Amino acid sequence: MVGLGSGIYLIARLGPGPRDGLMTGLQKKTGFSIALIRGAIEVLVVSVGWLLGGTIGAGTLLYALGVGPAVALGLIIVKKISS
């Protein structure tokens, strides 16, 4: 759901949120895949949260590692449907 939702609003150019703006900007500058960049951003955010005293559960790790590929897949699906 997150991947498709991100794909829909990014393809529609409705204005990315902070993480998605960072993700798309880094992708354009570096040429790395959306999946890799979004995954790296989420792992960094989880790591900072943990260093600040937060807890990390299985769901947190699953989301952090899975959202990058989900957004990349969502973008592909929405591009195919919209063209």
N, C-alpha and C positions, 0 to 999 in steps of 0.2 A: 504494500500500500504506500509506503514512504517513497519507494522508487518510482512508482507510477505518478504519484502526486507531484514529486519533484520534476519528473519528466514533463508533465502537463504544464506546470507554470513556468518552467525554464524555456520550453519550446515556444510558449505563448508570449515570451518576453514581458512578463508581468513584474519583473524586478526581483532579483534574487535576494534572499535573506543574507545575514552576515556569513554563515558558513558556506552557503552556496555561492555567494559572491567571491569569497576567498577561493573556493574550489574552482570556479570557472576562470578566475583571473590567473591562478597558478597553472591551470591546464593550458591556457593560451600562451603564457610566458615560457613554460618548460617543455610542453609537448607530451608530458606524461599522461597516462590515461586518467579519465575521471574516476574510475574505480580505485586506482592506486592513491590518487591525491585525496579523495574523500575519506578513504580508509585511514590514511596517515593523519589527517586532521582529527578524526574521531579518536584514534588511539592517543594522540597528543592530548586531547581534551580529557579523556579518561585518566591518563597518567597524571595530569595536573590536578584533577579532582582527588585522586588517590593521595598525591603528595600533600594536599591540603587537609587530609584527614577523612575523606569520604570512603565509603565501602564500594567494592566492586564485586558484583555477583555474576552469575552465569548469563543472565539476560543482558546485562551491561556489556559484557564481552561479545556476546552474540550480535548485539546491535552494532557495536563499534566496528567489528570485523565484517559484518554483512551489509551495512548500509552503502558502502562504496560500490560494490558490484550491483546492488539493487538499483541505485540511482543510474548507473551506467546502462543497465538493462531497461529501465524505465524510459530513458532518453531514446534508446534504439526503438523501442516499441512505439512510442508516441510519434517519433519521426516517420516511421513506416505507415502508421495510421493516417497521419496528417498530410502525407504527400500523395 
